[in-house]
Amino acid sequence: MAYKISDECIACGACAEQCPVGAISEGDGKYEINADECIECGACADTCPVNAPAAE
């Protein structure tokens, strides 16, 4: 199941830099993960300072 970024996101971009497939992009006030591209590796969750990304 793909990861999703919660409203806790502080839009720092750390997750996007770590995503090996480029599935994360800046959205309206927070980053968003394209579920079709996400490979569920958890790199985004491991690097996020506020634990915003989580598996759905």
mmCIF file as Biopython writes it, N, C-alpha, C and O atoms, coordinates in Angstrom:
data_model
#
loop_
_atom_site.group_PDB
_atom_site.id
_atom_site.type_symbol
_atom_site.label_atom_id
_atom_site.label_alt_id
_atom_site.label_comp_id
_atom_site.label_asym_id
_atom_site.label_entity_id
_atom_site.label_seq_id
_atom_site.pdbx_PDB_ins_code
_atom_site.Cartn_x
_atom_site.Cartn_y
_atom_site.Cartn_z
_atom_site.occupancy
_atom_site.B_iso_or_equiv
_atom_site.auth_seq_id
_atom_site.auth_asym_id
_atom_site.pdbx_PDB_model_num
ATOM 1   N N  . MET A ? 1  ? 0.840  -1.174 0.000  1.0 0.0 1  A 1 
ATOM 2   C CA . MET A ? 1  ? 0.000  0.000  0.000  1.0 0.0 1  A 1 
ATOM 3   C C  . MET A ? 1  ? 0.890  1.243  0.000  1.0 0.0 1  A 1 
ATOM 4   O O  . MET A ? 1  ? 1.847  1.312  0.772  1.0 0.0 1  A 1 
ATOM 5   N N  . ALA A ? 2  ? 0.600  2.199  -0.830 1.0 0.0 2  A 1 
ATOM 6   C CA . ALA A ? 2  ? 1.413  3.402  -1.002 1.0 0.0 2  A 1 
ATOM 7   C C  . ALA A ? 2  ? 1.432  4.264  0.257  1.0 0.0 2  A 1 
ATOM 8   O O  . ALA A ? 2  ? 0.513  4.224  1.075  1.0 0.0 2  A 1 
ATOM 9   N N  . TYR A ? 3  ? 2.482  5.028  0.387  1.0 0.0 3  A 1 
ATOM 10  C CA . TYR A ? 3  ? 2.590  5.979  1.488  1.0 0.0 3  A 1 
ATOM 11  C C  . TYR A ? 3  ? 1.771  7.225  1.168  1.0 0.0 3  A 1 
ATOM 12  O O  . TYR A ? 3  ? 1.532  7.543  0.003  1.0 0.0 3  A 1 
ATOM 13  N N  . LYS A ? 4  ? 1.350  7.919  2.209  1.0 0.0 4  A 1 
ATOM 14  C CA . LYS A ? 4  ? 0.617  9.171  2.067  1.0 0.0 4  A 1 
ATOM 15  C C  . LYS A ? 4  ? 1.170  10.145 3.097  1.0 0.0 4  A 1 
ATOM 16  O O  . LYS A ? 4  ? 1.550  9.745  4.197  1.0 0.0 4  A 1 
ATOM 17  N N  . ILE A ? 5  ? 1.214  11.425 2.736  1.0 0.0 5  A 1 
ATOM 18  C CA . ILE A ? 5  ? 1.742  12.444 3.634  1.0 0.0 5  A 1 
ATOM 19  C C  . ILE A ? 5  ? 0.579  13.137 4.338  1.0 0.0 5  A 1 
ATOM 20  O O  . ILE A ? 5  ? -0.356 13.620 3.700  1.0 0.0 5  A 1 
ATOM 21  N N  . SER A ? 6  ? 0.657  13.173 5.671  1.0 0.0 6  A 1 
ATOM 22  C CA . SER A ? 6  ? -0.413 13.763 6.480  1.0 0.0 6  A 1 
ATOM 23  C C  . SER A ? 6  ? -0.299 15.288 6.526  1.0 0.0 6  A 1 
ATOM 24  O O  . SER A ? 6  ? 0.648  15.873 6.000  1.0 0.0 6  A 1 
ATOM 25  N N  . ASP A ? 7  ? -1.270 15.902 7.155  1.0 0.0 7  A 1 
ATOM 26  C CA . ASP A ? 7  ? -1.284 17.351 7.311  1.0 0.0 7  A 1 
ATOM 27  C C  . ASP A ? 7  ? -0.197 17.843 8.263  1.0 0.0 7  A 1 
ATOM 28  O O  . ASP A ? 7  ? -0.010 19.050 8.408  1.0 0.0 7  A 1 
ATOM 29  N N  . GLU A ? 8  ? 0.519  16.930 8.909  1.0 0.0 8  A 1 
ATOM 30  C CA . GLU A ? 8  ? 1.629  17.301 9.784  1.0 0.0 8  A 1 
ATOM 31  C C  . GLU A ? 8  ? 2.825  17.820 8.980  1.0 0.0 8  A 1 
ATOM 32  O O  . GLU A ? 8  ? 3.753  18.394 9.550  1.0 0.0 8  A 1 
ATOM 33  N N  . CYS A ? 9  ? 2.804  17.623 7.669  1.0 0.0 9  A 1 
ATOM 34  C CA . CYS A ? 9  ? 3.896  18.022 6.782  1.0 0.0 9  A 1 
ATOM 35  C C  . CYS A ? 9  ? 4.237  19.501 6.962  1.0 0.0 9  A 1 
ATOM 36  O O  . CYS A ? 9  ? 3.354  20.359 6.975  1.0 0.0 9  A 1 
ATOM 37  N N  . ILE A ? 10 ? 5.549  19.784 7.103  1.0 0.0 10 A 1 
ATOM 38  C CA . ILE A ? 10 ? 6.018  21.164 7.224  1.0 0.0 10 A 1 
ATOM 39  C C  . ILE A ? 10 ? 6.646  21.655 5.919  1.0 0.0 10 A 1 
ATOM 40  O O  . ILE A ? 10 ? 7.289  22.705 5.899  1.0 0.0 10 A 1 
ATOM 41  N N  . ALA A ? 11 ? 6.468  20.922 4.859  1.0 0.0 11 A 1 
ATOM 42  C CA . ALA A ? 11 ? 6.931  21.290 3.510  1.0 0.0 11 A 1 
ATOM 43  C C  . ALA A ? 11 ? 8.429  21.579 3.443  1.0 0.0 11 A 1 
ATOM 44  O O  . ALA A ? 11 ? 8.854  22.522 2.776  1.0 0.0 11 A 1 
ATOM 45  N N  . CYS A ? 12 ? 9.224  20.767 4.134  1.0 0.0 12 A 1 
ATOM 46  C CA . CYS A ? 12 ? 10.675 20.969 4.127  1.0 0.0 12 A 1 
ATOM 47  C C  . CYS A ? 12 ? 11.339 20.358 2.896  1.0 0.0 12 A 1 
ATOM 48  O O  . CYS A ? 12 ? 12.426 20.781 2.504  1.0 0.0 12 A 1 
ATOM 49  N N  . GLY A ? 13 ? 10.688 19.362 2.283  1.0 0.0 13 A 1 
ATOM 50  C CA . GLY A ? 13 ? 11.222 18.741 1.082  1.0 0.0 13 A 1 
ATOM 51  C C  . GLY A ? 13 ? 12.189 17.601 1.311  1.0 0.0 13 A 1 
ATOM 52  O O  . GLY A ? 13 ? 12.691 17.021 0.348  1.0 0.0 13 A 1 
ATOM 53  N N  . ALA A ? 14 ? 12.461 17.267 2.547  1.0 0.0 14 A 1 
ATOM 54  C CA . ALA A ? 14 ? 13.409 16.184 2.841  1.0 0.0 14 A 1 
ATOM 55  C C  . ALA A ? 14 ? 12.954 14.866 2.227  1.0 0.0 14 A 1 
ATOM 56  O O  . ALA A ? 14 ? 13.775 14.098 1.724  1.0 0.0 14 A 1 
ATOM 57  N N  . CYS A ? 15 ? 11.672 14.604 2.263  1.0 0.0 15 A 1 
ATOM 58  C CA . CYS A ? 15 ? 11.147 13.346 1.728  1.0 0.0 15 A 1 
ATOM 59  C C  . CYS A ? 15 ? 11.336 13.255 0.219  1.0 0.0 15 A 1 
ATOM 60  O O  . CYS A ? 15 ? 11.700 12.202 -0.306 1.0 0.0 15 A 1 
ATOM 61  N N  . ALA A ? 16 ? 11.091 14.351 -0.467 1.0 0.0 16 A 1 
ATOM 62  C CA . ALA A ? 16 ? 11.212 14.364 -1.927 1.0 0.0 16 A 1 
ATOM 63  C C  . ALA A ? 16 ? 12.649 14.089 -2.352 1.0 0.0 16 A 1 
ATOM 64  O O  . ALA A ? 16 ? 12.885 13.412 -3.353 1.0 0.0 16 A 1 
ATOM 65  N N  . GLU A ? 17 ? 13.606 14.613 -1.596 1.0 0.0 17 A 1 
ATOM 66  C CA . GLU A ? 17 ? 15.019 14.402 -1.911 1.0 0.0 17 A 1 
ATOM 67  C C  . GLU A ? 17 ? 15.413 12.943 -1.746 1.0 0.0 17 A 1 
ATOM 68  O O  . GLU A ? 17 ? 16.317 12.477 -2.440 1.0 0.0 17 A 1 
ATOM 69  N N  . GLN A ? 18 ? 14.768 12.212 -0.854 1.0 0.0 18 A 1 
ATOM 70  C CA . GLN A ? 18 ? 15.126 10.822 -0.568 1.0 0.0 18 A 1 
ATOM 71  C C  . GLN A ? 18 ? 14.368 9.798  -1.397 1.0 0.0 18 A 1 
ATOM 72  O O  . GLN A ? 18 ? 14.755 8.630  -1.429 1.0 0.0 18 A 1 
ATOM 73  N N  . CYS A ? 19 ? 13.293 10.210 -2.073 1.0 0.0 19 A 1 
ATOM 74  C CA . CYS A ? 19 ? 12.486 9.259  -2.831 1.0 0.0 19 A 1 
ATOM 75  C C  . CYS A ? 19 ? 13.262 8.750  -4.050 1.0 0.0 19 A 1 
ATOM 76  O O  . CYS A ? 19 ? 13.614 9.536  -4.929 1.0 0.0 19 A 1 
ATOM 77  N N  . PRO A ? 20 ? 13.532 7.435  -4.108 1.0 0.0 20 A 1 
ATOM 78  C CA . PRO A ? 20 ? 14.346 6.901  -5.206 1.0 0.0 20 A 1 
ATOM 79  C C  . PRO A ? 20 ? 13.641 6.874  -6.562 1.0 0.0 20 A 1 
ATOM 80  O O  . PRO A ? 20 ? 14.295 6.710  -7.592 1.0 0.0 20 A 1 
ATOM 81  N N  . VAL A ? 21 ? 12.325 7.033  -6.576 1.0 0.0 21 A 1 
ATOM 82  C CA . VAL A ? 21 ? 11.590 6.995  -7.846 1.0 0.0 21 A 1 
ATOM 83  C C  . VAL A ? 21 ? 10.951 8.332  -8.197 1.0 0.0 21 A 1 
ATOM 84  O O  . VAL A ? 21 ? 10.238 8.423  -9.196 1.0 0.0 21 A 1 
ATOM 85  N N  . GLY A ? 22 ? 11.184 9.360  -7.410 1.0 0.0 22 A 1 
ATOM 86  C CA . GLY A ? 22 ? 10.650 10.689 -7.709 1.0 0.0 22 A 1 
ATOM 87  C C  . GLY A ? 22 ? 9.140  10.779 -7.616 1.0 0.0 22 A 1 
ATOM 88  O O  . GLY A ? 22 ? 8.515  11.521 -8.374 1.0 0.0 22 A 1 
ATOM 89  N N  . ALA A ? 23 ? 8.540  10.028 -6.690 1.0 0.0 23 A 1 
ATOM 90  C CA . ALA A ? 23 ? 7.086  9.996  -6.566 1.0 0.0 23 A 1 
ATOM 91  C C  . ALA A ? 23 ? 6.527  11.128 -5.710 1.0 0.0 23 A 1 
ATOM 92  O O  . ALA A ? 23 ? 5.311  11.251 -5.566 1.0 0.0 23 A 1 
ATOM 93  N N  . ILE A ? 24 ? 7.406  11.958 -5.139 1.0 0.0 24 A 1 
ATOM 94  C CA . ILE A ? 24 ? 6.958  13.005 -4.228 1.0 0.0 24 A 1 
ATOM 95  C C  . ILE A ? 24 ? 7.164  14.372 -4.868 1.0 0.0 24 A 1 
ATOM 96  O O  . ILE A ? 24 ? 8.231  14.672 -5.405 1.0 0.0 24 A 1 
ATOM 97  N N  . SER A ? 25 ? 6.112  15.199 -4.798 1.0 0.0 25 A 1 
ATOM 98  C CA . SER A ? 25 ? 6.198  16.549 -5.350 1.0 0.0 25 A 1 
ATOM 99  C C  . SER A ? 25 ? 5.530  17.527 -4.394 1.0 0.0 25 A 1 
ATOM 100 O O  . SER A ? 25 ? 4.728  17.146 -3.542 1.0 0.0 25 A 1 
ATOM 101 N N  . GLU A ? 26 ? 5.883  18.796 -4.559 1.0 0.0 26 A 1 
ATOM 102 C CA . GLU A ? 26 ? 5.318  19.831 -3.705 1.0 0.0 26 A 1 
ATOM 103 C C  . GLU A ? 26 ? 3.879  20.106 -4.109 1.0 0.0 26 A 1 
ATOM 104 O O  . GLU A ? 26 ? 3.581  20.363 -5.276 1.0 0.0 26 A 1 
ATOM 105 N N  . GLY A ? 27 ? 2.998  20.048 -3.126 1.0 0.0 27 A 1 
ATOM 106 C CA . GLY A ? 27 ? 1.585  20.318 -3.367 1.0 0.0 27 A 1 
ATOM 107 C C  . GLY A ? 27 ? 1.192  21.656 -2.772 1.0 0.0 27 A 1 
ATOM 108 O O  . GLY A ? 27 ? 2.037  22.536 -2.607 1.0 0.0 27 A 1 
ATOM 109 N N  . ASP A ? 28 ? -0.052 21.812 -2.457 1.0 0.0 28 A 1 
ATOM 110 C CA . ASP A ? 28 ? -0.573 23.056 -1.895 1.0 0.0 28 A 1 
ATOM 111 C C  . ASP A ? 28 ? -0.378 23.059 -0.381 1.0 0.0 28 A 1 
ATOM 112 O O  . ASP A ? 28 ? -1.237 22.577 0.357  1.0 0.0 28 A 1 
ATOM 113 N N  . GLY A ? 29 ? 0.737  23.596 0.080  1.0 0.0 29 A 1 
ATOM 114 C CA . GLY A ? 29 ? 1.018  23.692 1.503  1.0 0.0 29 A 1 
ATOM 115 C C  . GLY A ? 29 ? 1.689  22.475 2.114  1.0 0.0 29 A 1 
ATOM 116 O O  . GLY A ? 29 ? 2.130  22.531 3.262  1.0 0.0 29 A 1 
ATOM 117 N N  . LYS A ? 30 ? 1.777  21.374 1.371  1.0 0.0 30 A 1 
ATOM 118 C CA . LYS A ? 30 ? 2.472  20.183 1.842  1.0 0.0 30 A 1 
ATOM 119 C C  . LYS A ? 30 ? 2.895  19.364 0.627  1.0 0.0 30 A 1 
ATOM 120 O O  . LYS A ? 30 ? 2.435  19.599 -0.490 1.0 0.0 30 A 1 
ATOM 121 N N  . TYR A ? 31 ? 3.769  18.411 0.865  1.0 0.0 31 A 1 
ATOM 122 C CA . TYR A ? 31 ? 4.209  17.535 -0.221 1.0 0.0 31 A 1 
ATOM 123 C C  . TYR A ? 31 ? 3.198  16.406 -0.406 1.0 0.0 31 A 1 
ATOM 124 O O  . TYR A ? 31 ? 2.461  16.054 0.515  1.0 0.0 31 A 1 
ATOM 125 N N  . GLU A ? 32 ? 3.179  15.848 -1.616 1.0 0.0 32 A 1 
ATOM 126 C CA . GLU A ? 32 ? 2.233  14.786 -1.949 1.0 0.0 32 A 1 
ATOM 127 C C  . GLU A ? 32 ? 2.972  13.629 -2.610 1.0 0.0 32 A 1 
ATOM 128 O O  . GLU A ? 32 ? 3.965  13.828 -3.310 1.0 0.0 32 A 1 
ATOM 129 N N  . ILE A ? 33 ? 2.477  12.423 -2.379 1.0 0.0 33 A 1 
ATOM 130 C CA . ILE A ? 33 ? 3.063  11.220 -2.963 1.0 0.0 33 A 1 
ATOM 131 C C  . ILE A ? 33 ? 2.119  10.679 -4.027 1.0 0.0 33 A 1 
ATOM 132 O O  . ILE A ? 33 ? 0.931  10.476 -3.775 1.0 0.0 33 A 1 
ATOM 133 N N  . ASN A ? 34 ? 2.658  10.450 -5.216 1.0 0.0 34 A 1 
ATOM 134 C CA . ASN A ? 34 ? 1.882  9.846  -6.295 1.0 0.0 34 A 1 
ATOM 135 C C  . ASN A ? 34 ? 1.799  8.347  -6.002 1.0 0.0 34 A 1 
ATOM 136 O O  . ASN A ? 34 ? 2.795  7.631  -6.101 1.0 0.0 34 A 1 
ATOM 137 N N  . ALA A ? 35 ? 0.607  7.884  -5.640 1.0 0.0 35 A 1 
ATOM 138 C CA . ALA A ? 35 ? 0.415  6.480  -5.243 1.0 0.0 35 A 1 
ATOM 139 C C  . ALA A ? 35 ? 0.762  5.500  -6.357 1.0 0.0 35 A 1 
ATOM 140 O O  . ALA A ? 35 ? 1.168  4.371  -6.082 1.0 0.0 35 A 1 
ATOM 141 N N  . ASP A ? 36 ? 0.609  5.916  -7.601 1.0 0.0 36 A 1 
ATOM 142 C CA . ASP A ? 36 ? 0.915  5.033  -8.722 1.0 0.0 36 A 1 
ATOM 143 C C  . ASP A ? 36 ? 2.421  4.832  -8.912 1.0 0.0 36 A 1 
ATOM 144 O O  . ASP A ? 36 ? 2.849  3.824  -9.476 1.0 0.0 36 A 1 
ATOM 145 N N  . GLU A ? 37 ? 3.221  5.791  -8.442 1.0 0.0 37 A 1 
ATOM 146 C CA . GLU A ? 37 ? 4.674  5.708  -8.584 1.0 0.0 37 A 1 
ATOM 147 C C  . GLU A ? 37 ? 5.369  5.200  -7.323 1.0 0.0 37 A 1 
ATOM 148 O O  . GLU A ? 37 ? 6.499  4.716  -7.397 1.0 0.0 37 A 1 
ATOM 149 N N  . CYS A ? 38 ? 4.715  5.304  -6.173 1.0 0.0 38 A 1 
ATOM 150 C CA . CYS A ? 38 ? 5.308  4.912  -4.891 1.0 0.0 38 A 1 
ATOM 151 C C  . CYS A ? 38 ? 5.631  3.418  -4.880 1.0 0.0 38 A 1 
ATOM 152 O O  . CYS A ? 38 ? 4.793  2.590  -5.239 1.0 0.0 38 A 1 
ATOM 153 N N  . ILE A ? 39 ? 6.862  3.082  -4.461 1.0 0.0 39 A 1 
ATOM 154 C CA . ILE A ? 39 ? 7.273  1.678  -4.385 1.0 0.0 39 A 1 
ATOM 155 C C  . ILE A ? 39 ? 7.278  1.174  -2.936 1.0 0.0 39 A 1 
ATOM 156 O O  . ILE A ? 39 ? 7.761  0.077  -2.656 1.0 0.0 39 A 1 
ATOM 157 N N  . GLU A ? 40 ? 6.747  1.970  -2.035 1.0 0.0 40 A 1 
ATOM 158 C CA . GLU A ? 40 ? 6.572  1.584  -0.629 1.0 0.0 40 A 1 
ATOM 159 C C  . GLU A ? 40 ? 7.885  1.234  0.065  1.0 0.0 40 A 1 
ATOM 160 O O  . GLU A ? 40 ? 7.933  0.309  0.876  1.0 0.0 40 A 1 
ATOM 161 N N  . CYS A ? 41 ? 8.938  1.962  -0.247 1.0 0.0 41 A 1 
ATOM 162 C CA . CYS A ? 41 ? 10.244 1.663  0.335  1.0 0.0 41 A 1 
ATOM 163 C C  . CYS A ? 41 ? 10.425 2.251  1.735  1.0 0.0 41 A 1 
ATOM 164 O O  . CYS A ? 41 ? 11.228 1.745  2.519  1.0 0.0 41 A 1 
ATOM 165 N N  . GLY A ? 42 ? 9.683  3.316  2.053  1.0 0.0 42 A 1 
ATOM 166 C CA . GLY A ? 42 ? 9.776  3.930  3.368  1.0 0.0 42 A 1 
ATOM 167 C C  . GLY A ? 42 ? 10.869 4.961  3.527  1.0 0.0 42 A 1 
ATOM 168 O O  . GLY A ? 42 ? 11.055 5.487  4.624  1.0 0.0 42 A 1 
ATOM 169 N N  . ALA A ? 43 ? 11.599 5.267  2.466  1.0 0.0 43 A 1 
ATOM 170 C CA . ALA A ? 43 ? 12.681 6.250  2.562  1.0 0.0 43 A 1 
ATOM 171 C C  . ALA A ? 43 ? 12.143 7.607  3.008  1.0 0.0 43 A 1 
ATOM 172 O O  . ALA A ? 43 ? 12.803 8.311  3.771  1.0 0.0 43 A 1 
ATOM 173 N N  . CYS A ? 44 ? 10.970 7.973  2.548  1.0 0.0 44 A 1 
ATOM 174 C CA . CYS A ? 44 ? 10.374 9.257  2.919  1.0 0.0 44 A 1 
ATOM 175 C C  . CYS A ? 44 ? 10.072 9.306  4.416  1.0 0.0 44 A 1 
ATOM 176 O O  . CYS A ? 44 ? 10.345 10.306 5.080  1.0 0.0 44 A 1 
ATOM 177 N N  . ALA A ? 45 ? 9.511  8.229  4.934  1.0 0.0 45 A 1 
ATOM 178 C CA . ALA A ? 45 ? 9.161  8.171  6.353  1.0 0.0 45 A 1 
ATOM 179 C C  . ALA A ? 45 ? 10.409 8.186  7.230  1.0 0.0 45 A 1 
ATOM 180 O O  . ALA A ? 45 ? 10.413 8.774  8.312  1.0 0.0 45 A 1 
ATOM 181 N N  . ASP A ? 46 ? 11.464 7.536  6.753  1.0 0.0 46 A 1 
ATOM 182 C CA . ASP A ? 46 ? 12.699 7.470  7.528  1.0 0.0 46 A 1 
ATOM 183 C C  . ASP A ? 46 ? 13.384 8.829  7.660  1.0 0.0 46 A 1 
ATOM 184 O O  . ASP A ? 46 ? 14.090 9.066  8.640  1.0 0.0 46 A 1 
ATOM 185 N N  . THR A ? 47 ? 13.192 9.716  6.699  1.0 0.0 47 A 1 
ATOM 186 C CA . THR A ? 47 ? 13.899 10.991 6.704  1.0 0.0 47 A 1 
ATOM 187 C C  . THR A ? 47 ? 13.052 12.162 7.204  1.0 0.0 47 A 1 
ATOM 188 O O  . THR A ? 47 ? 13.600 13.223 7.503  1.0 0.0 47 A 1 
ATOM 189 N N  . CYS A ? 48 ? 11.758 11.999 7.302  1.0 0.0 48 A 1 
ATOM 190 C CA . CYS A ? 48 ? 10.864 13.100 7.676  1.0 0.0 48 A 1 
ATOM 191 C C  . CYS A ? 48 ? 11.041 13.498 9.151  1.0 0.0 48 A 1 
ATOM 192 O O  . CYS A ? 48 ? 10.959 12.644 10.033 1.0 0.0 48 A 1 
ATOM 193 N N  . PRO A ? 49 ? 11.285 14.793 9.422  1.0 0.0 49 A 1 
ATOM 194 C CA . PRO A ? 49 ? 11.483 15.243 10.804 1.0 0.0 49 A 1 
ATOM 195 C C  . PRO A ? 49 ? 10.201 15.267 11.643 1.0 0.0 49 A 1 
ATOM 196 O O  . PRO A ? 49 ? 10.273 15.334 12.870 1.0 0.0 49 A 1 
ATOM 197 N N  . VAL A ? 50 ? 9.042  15.214 11.004 1.0 0.0 50 A 1 
ATOM 198 C CA . VAL A ? 50 ? 7.774  15.265 11.750 1.0 0.0 50 A 1 
ATOM 199 C C  . VAL A ? 50 ? 6.911  14.016 11.536 1.0 0.0 50 A 1 
ATOM 200 O O  . VAL A ? 50 ? 5.739  13.994 11.911 1.0 0.0 50 A 1 
ATOM 201 N N  . ASN A ? 51 ? 7.494  12.986 10.935 1.0 0.0 51 A 1 
ATOM 202 C CA . ASN A ? 51 ? 6.790  11.715 10.704 1.0 0.0 51 A 1 
ATOM 203 C C  . ASN A ? 51 ? 5.481  11.871 9.925  1.0 0.0 51 A 1 
ATOM 204 O O  . ASN A ? 51 ? 4.487  11.215 10.237 1.0 0.0 51 A 1 
ATOM 205 N N  . ALA A ? 52 ? 5.484  12.730 8.924  1.0 0.0 52 A 1 
ATOM 206 C CA . ALA A ? 52 ? 4.268  12.961 8.128  1.0 0.0 52 A 1 
ATOM 207 C C  . ALA A ? 52 ? 3.952  11.808 7.170  1.0 0.0 52 A 1 
ATOM 208 O O  . ALA A ? 52 ? 2.781  11.448 7.050  1.0 0.0 52 A 1 
ATOM 209 N N  . PRO A ? 53 ? 4.931  11.210 6.482  1.0 0.0 53 A 1 
ATOM 210 C CA . PRO A ? 53 ? 4.592  10.099 5.577  1.0 0.0 53 A 1 
ATOM 211 C C  . PRO A ? 53 ? 4.298  8.819  6.365  1.0 0.0 53 A 1 
ATOM 212 O O  . PRO A ? 53 ? 5.002  8.480  7.316  1.0 0.0 53 A 1 
ATOM 213 N N  . ALA A ? 54 ? 3.248  8.126  5.949  1.0 0.0 54 A 1 
ATOM 214 C CA . ALA A ? 54 ? 2.913  6.845  6.573  1.0 0.0 54 A 1 
ATOM 215 C C  . ALA A ? 54 ? 2.233  5.957  5.540  1.0 0.0 54 A 1 
ATOM 216 O O  . ALA A ? 54 ? 1.601  6.441  4.601  1.0 0.0 54 A 1 
ATOM 217 N N  . ALA A ? 55 ? 2.374  4.660  5.730  1.0 0.0 55 A 1 
ATOM 218 C CA . ALA A ? 55 ? 1.710  3.705  4.827  1.0 0.0 55 A 1 
ATOM 219 C C  . ALA A ? 55 ? 0.207  3.743  5.097  1.0 0.0 55 A 1 
ATOM 220 O O  . ALA A ? 55 ? -0.236 3.814  6.243  1.0 0.0 55 A 1 
ATOM 221 N N  . GLU A ? 56 ? -0.551 3.695  4.025  1.0 0.0 56 A 1 
ATOM 222 C CA . GLU A ? 56 ? -2.012 3.712  4.181  1.0 0.0 56 A 1 
ATOM 223 C C  . GLU A ? 56 ? -2.528 2.328  4.416  1.0 0.0 56 A 1 
ATOM 224 O O  . GLU A ? 56 ? -3.734 2.136  4.571  1.0 0.0 56 A 1 
#
